[in-house]
Amino acid sequence: MANGRVLYTDSTHLKADANPRKAVNEEHPVSVSEYLEQLNAAVEADRKKHETKPLPAVKKTAENATAVKNTKVSTTDPESGFMHRDNKPKGFFYLDHRTVDGKYGIIMDTHVTPGNVHDSQPFIGRLARFNLDTVAVGVDAGYFTPAVCHLTQERGIALVPGYRRPHKGQNDFQKKHFRYDEGRDVYVCPAEELLIYGTTDRNGYRHYRSDPGVCQRCEQRGQCTQNRWAQKTITRHVWEASKEEANRLRLTKWGKKVYARRKETVERSFADAKQHHGHRYARFRGLMKVQMQCLLAAAAQNIKKIALLALLYHV
């Protein structure tokens, strides 16, 4: 019933049993990315490839020993997370990260996090739990990050993401107007001038910079950059090639067919959970209890699905 060849992952929010007005602001340590270790190794290798000296170790001082941020915490359910996203309700929520099989929509995994955790953070860790011959994973645009694209492709899995509209900057010439020449490791601007590699920062971005002397004489400078030094900078992630490959797959006939099933599988699974299994609200307080609620809902949905398939196909 579930072969695991194609999986679909998404998340939905459950409103926590917590009054948004009963909250305090606390300083919490900044959460470290799930993929920081792999990123640091990739940055070190990239700087070595470009014959750039290694980045100095971060000095542990009283100011930066533990980076903290101001976080809104519920006094009723402290384990919930304050969610504030575009086109989403604002308040204390939990997120149910669900993975379903593409054949019949059998729920393979359900994992609960606070509402302020980004969708992409637990994705690779949950995907690694499956001992399946997975070929592709269909996800929405929230998972279209360099780390997710790279680490899924490392596992031999094709990532088929949704479309993410790029942010339009203040200049007429956007990044898409600059061509990357992989052989020479340079960017070519619309005027056919080169942007040369400068450095790779801690966040994994290579910086390519133009020659200010050339840009000062360029007739298209006003459309390209507002930099006071007349220098254009383009950034490229060390895992950008993986993003480009995922985007290429998205546009193929096969990729479009795979992604089209997403609305019929994981989105339908969430719709059924919300309509018939009380998945709009967290019935309990605390992460572990909400996890139990989501597991019970998933089990009930799978039982219904298996019974229906047994009736229809005598499997």
C-alpha positions as CSV (number, residue, x, y, z in Angstrom):
1,M,0.0,0.0,0.0
2,A,2.9,2.3,0.7
3,N,6.1,1.8,-1.4
4,G,7.8,5.1,-0.4
5,R,9.0,5.8,-4.0
6,V,7.5,9.3,-3.9
7,L,6.9,11.1,-0.7
8,Y,5.2,14.4,0.1
9,T,6.0,16.6,3.1
10,D,4.3,19.7,4.4
11,S,3.4,21.3,7.7
12,T,0.2,22.7,9.2
13,H,-0.5,24.7,12.3
14,L,-2.5,23.7,15.4
15,K,-3.7,26.5,17.6
16,A,-2.2,26.0,21.0
17,D,-4.4,26.1,24.1
18,A,-2.8,29.4,25.2
19,N,-4.1,33.0,25.4
20,P,-1.9,35.2,23.2
21,R,-2.3,38.0,25.8
22,K,-0.8,35.9,28.6
23,A,2.8,36.0,27.6
24,V,6.2,37.3,28.7
25,N,9.3,38.3,26.7
26,E,12.3,36.2,27.6
27,E,15.8,36.0,26.2
28,H,16.4,32.6,24.7
29,P,19.6,31.2,23.0
30,V,19.5,31.5,19.3
31,S,18.8,28.1,17.9
32,V,21.5,26.6,15.7
33,S,20.7,25.3,12.3
34,E,20.3,21.6,11.9
35,Y,22.8,21.7,9.0
36,L,25.5,23.9,10.5
37,E,28.1,21.2,10.7
38,Q,27.8,20.3,7.0
39,L,27.7,24.0,6.0
40,N,30.9,24.7,8.0
41,A,32.7,21.9,6.3
42,A,31.5,23.1,2.8
43,V,32.7,26.6,3.5
44,E,36.1,25.4,4.6
45,A,36.4,23.2,1.5
46,D,35.3,26.1,-0.8
47,R,37.8,28.6,0.7
48,K,40.6,26.0,0.4
49,K,39.6,25.4,-3.3
50,H,39.8,29.2,-4.0
51,E,43.2,29.3,-2.0
52,T,41.7,31.7,0.5
53,K,42.9,31.5,4.1
54,P,40.6,29.8,6.6
55,L,38.1,31.8,8.5
56,P,39.3,32.7,12.0
57,A,37.6,30.9,14.9
58,V,34.8,32.8,16.6
59,K,36.2,34.3,19.8
60,K,34.2,33.4,22.9
61,T,33.7,36.7,24.7
62,A,31.2,37.7,27.3
63,E,29.2,39.4,24.6
64,N,28.9,36.6,22.1
65,A,29.5,33.5,24.3
66,T,25.8,32.6,23.9
67,A,23.8,34.6,21.3
68,V,20.3,35.3,22.6
69,K,17.2,36.8,21.1
70,N,14.0,38.3,22.6
71,T,11.3,35.6,22.4
72,K,7.6,35.8,23.2
73,V,6.7,32.9,25.5
74,S,3.3,31.8,26.7
75,T,2.8,31.6,30.4
76,T,0.0,29.0,29.8
77,D,1.8,26.7,27.4
78,P,5.5,27.6,27.3
79,E,6.4,24.8,24.9
80,S,4.2,26.3,22.1
81,G,5.8,28.8,19.7
82,F,4.6,32.3,18.7
83,M,3.9,32.2,15.0
84,H,4.0,35.4,12.9
85,R,4.1,34.6,9.2
86,D,2.7,36.2,6.1
87,N,-0.9,35.0,5.2
88,K,-1.0,33.0,8.5
89,P,-2.8,33.6,11.8
90,K,-0.7,35.2,14.5
91,G,-0.5,33.6,18.0
92,F,0.8,30.6,19.8
93,F,0.8,27.4,17.7
94,Y,2.3,24.0,17.2
95,L,3.4,22.7,13.8
96,D,2.7,19.2,12.6
97,H,5.3,18.2,10.0
98,R,3.7,15.4,8.1
99,T,5.1,13.0,5.4
100,V,2.7,10.9,3.3
101,D,3.2,8.3,0.6
102,G,2.5,9.3,-3.0
103,K,0.6,6.1,-4.0
104,Y,-2.4,6.1,-1.7
105,G,-1.7,8.9,0.7
106,I,-0.7,6.7,3.7
107,I,0.8,8.8,6.5
108,M,4.4,7.8,7.0
109,D,5.5,10.3,9.6
110,T,4.2,13.0,11.8
111,H,6.5,15.2,13.9
112,V,5.4,18.2,16.1
113,T,7.5,21.3,16.8
114,P,6.7,24.7,18.3
115,G,5.1,27.1,15.8
116,N,8.2,29.3,15.5
117,V,10.3,26.6,13.9
118,H,11.0,26.9,10.2
119,D,9.6,24.1,8.0
120,S,12.9,23.2,6.5
121,Q,14.8,22.6,9.9
122,P,13.5,19.1,10.8
123,F,13.0,17.9,7.2
124,I,16.3,16.0,6.6
125,G,16.4,14.4,10.0
126,R,12.9,13.0,9.6
127,L,13.6,11.9,6.0
128,A,16.6,10.0,7.2
129,R,14.4,7.8,9.4
130,F,12.9,6.0,6.4
131,N,14.7,2.9,5.1
132,L,12.9,3.2,1.8
133,D,14.0,3.3,-1.9
134,T,12.7,6.9,-2.2
135,V,13.1,8.5,-5.6
136,A,11.5,11.9,-5.1
137,V,10.1,14.2,-2.5
138,G,7.5,16.8,-3.3
139,V,7.5,19.9,-1.1
140,D,6.3,23.5,-1.1
141,A,8.4,26.6,-1.5
142,G,9.2,26.8,2.2
143,Y,11.6,23.8,1.8
144,F,13.4,25.3,-1.2
145,T,16.7,26.2,0.6
146,P,20.3,25.4,-0.4
147,A,20.7,23.0,2.6
148,V,17.6,21.0,1.9
149,C,18.3,20.8,-1.9
150,H,21.9,19.7,-1.3
151,L,21.3,17.1,1.4
152,T,18.4,15.4,-0.4
153,Q,20.4,15.1,-3.6
154,E,23.3,13.7,-1.5
155,R,20.9,10.9,-0.6
156,G,20.1,10.3,-4.2
157,I,16.6,11.8,-3.8
158,A,15.1,14.3,-6.3
159,L,13.6,17.3,-4.6
160,V,10.6,18.8,-6.4
161,P,9.8,22.1,-4.8
162,G,7.1,24.7,-5.4
163,Y,7.8,28.0,-7.1
164,R,9.2,30.8,-5.0
165,R,9.0,34.3,-6.4
166,P,12.3,36.1,-6.1
167,H,12.5,39.3,-4.1
168,K,12.8,42.3,-6.5
169,G,15.5,44.7,-5.5
170,Q,15.8,48.4,-6.1
171,N,17.8,47.9,-9.3
172,D,16.5,47.1,-12.8
173,F,19.1,44.4,-13.3
174,Q,18.4,41.5,-11.0
175,K,20.5,38.5,-10.2
176,K,18.8,36.6,-13.0
177,H,20.3,39.0,-15.6
178,F,23.8,38.0,-14.6
179,R,25.1,34.7,-16.1
180,Y,27.3,32.4,-14.1
181,D,30.2,30.8,-16.0
182,E,31.0,27.6,-14.1
183,G,34.2,26.9,-16.1
184,R,35.8,30.3,-15.2
185,D,33.9,30.6,-11.8
186,V,32.8,34.2,-12.6
187,Y,29.6,36.1,-13.2
188,V,29.0,37.9,-16.5
189,C,27.0,41.1,-16.3
190,P,24.6,42.4,-19.0
191,A,27.4,44.5,-20.4
192,E,29.6,41.3,-20.8
193,E,32.0,42.4,-18.0
194,L,33.2,40.0,-15.3
195,L,32.5,39.8,-11.6
196,I,35.4,38.0,-10.0
197,Y,35.3,35.8,-6.9
198,G,36.3,37.6,-3.7
199,T,35.6,35.5,-0.6
200,T,33.2,32.9,1.0
201,D,31.5,34.0,4.2
202,R,30.5,32.0,7.2
203,N,26.9,31.7,5.9
204,G,28.1,29.8,2.8
205,Y,27.8,32.6,0.3
206,R,30.5,33.4,-2.2
207,H,30.9,37.1,-3.1
208,Y,31.6,38.0,-6.7
209,R,32.6,41.7,-7.3
210,S,33.0,43.9,-10.3
211,D,35.8,46.2,-11.2
212,P,34.8,49.7,-10.0
213,G,36.9,51.3,-12.7
214,V,34.9,49.5,-15.4
215,C,31.5,50.2,-13.7
216,Q,32.2,53.9,-13.4
217,R,32.4,54.2,-17.2
218,C,29.4,51.9,-17.8
219,E,26.3,53.5,-19.4
220,Q,24.1,50.9,-17.6
221,R,25.4,51.6,-14.1
222,G,22.2,53.3,-13.0
223,Q,20.2,50.2,-13.8
224,C,22.7,47.9,-12.1
225,T,23.9,49.3,-8.8
226,Q,23.5,52.2,-6.4
227,N,26.8,51.4,-4.7
228,R,28.8,54.6,-3.8
229,W,32.0,52.9,-4.8
230,A,30.5,51.9,-8.2
231,Q,31.0,48.2,-7.4
232,K,28.4,45.5,-8.0
233,T,28.4,42.4,-5.8
234,I,26.6,39.1,-6.5
235,T,26.4,36.3,-4.0
236,R,26.2,32.6,-4.7
237,H,25.7,29.9,-2.1
238,V,28.2,27.0,-2.1
239,W,25.2,24.7,-2.6
240,E,23.6,26.9,-5.3
241,A,24.1,24.2,-7.9
242,S,21.8,21.9,-5.9
243,K,19.1,24.6,-5.9
244,E,19.5,25.1,-9.7
245,E,19.1,21.3,-10.2
246,A,15.9,21.2,-8.1
247,N,14.5,24.1,-10.0
248,R,15.4,22.4,-13.3
249,L,13.5,19.3,-12.2
250,R,10.5,21.3,-11.2
251,L,10.1,22.6,-14.7
252,T,10.4,19.1,-16.4
253,K,7.3,17.2,-17.5
254,W,8.1,14.6,-14.8
255,G,8.6,17.2,-12.1
256,K,5.3,18.8,-12.9
257,K,3.5,15.5,-12.7
258,V,5.2,14.7,-9.4
259,Y,4.3,18.1,-7.9
260,A,0.7,17.9,-9.1
261,R,0.1,15.0,-6.8
262,R,1.0,17.1,-3.7
263,K,-2.4,18.7,-3.5
264,E,-4.0,15.2,-3.7
265,T,-1.9,13.7,-1.0
266,V,-0.5,15.7,1.9
267,E,-2.8,18.7,1.5
268,R,-5.8,16.3,1.3
269,S,-4.5,14.5,4.4
270,F,-4.4,17.7,6.4
271,A,-7.8,18.7,5.2
272,D,-9.3,15.4,6.4
273,A,-7.5,15.8,9.7
274,K,-8.8,19.3,10.3
275,Q,-12.4,18.5,9.2
276,H,-12.8,15.1,10.9
277,H,-10.1,14.7,13.5
278,G,-9.9,17.9,15.4
279,H,-6.6,19.0,13.9
280,R,-7.3,22.7,14.0
281,Y,-6.6,22.9,17.7
282,A,-4.2,21.4,20.2
283,R,-6.3,19.5,22.7
284,F,-3.5,19.3,25.2
285,R,-0.7,21.5,26.5
286,G,2.9,20.5,26.1
287,L,4.9,19.3,23.1
288,M,4.8,15.6,23.9
289,K,1.0,15.6,24.5
290,V,0.4,17.4,21.2
291,Q,2.7,14.8,19.5
292,M,0.4,12.1,20.9
293,Q,-2.6,13.9,19.5
294,C,-1.1,14.1,16.1
295,L,0.0,10.4,16.1
296,L,-3.6,9.3,17.1
297,A,-5.1,11.4,14.3
298,A,-2.6,9.9,11.8
299,A,-3.3,6.4,13.0
300,A,-7.1,6.9,12.7
301,Q,-6.7,8.3,9.2
302,N,-4.5,5.4,8.1
303,I,-7.0,2.9,9.5
304,K,-9.8,4.5,7.5
305,K,-7.6,4.6,4.4
306,I,-6.5,0.9,4.7
307,A,-10.0,-0.3,5.3
308,L,-11.3,1.6,2.2
309,L,-8.5,0.3,0.0
310,A,-9.2,-3.3,1.3
311,L,-12.8,-2.9,0.4
312,L,-12.1,-1.5,-3.1
313,Y,-9.2,-3.6,-4.2
314,H,-9.4,-6.6,-1.9
315,V,-5.8,-6.1,-0.9
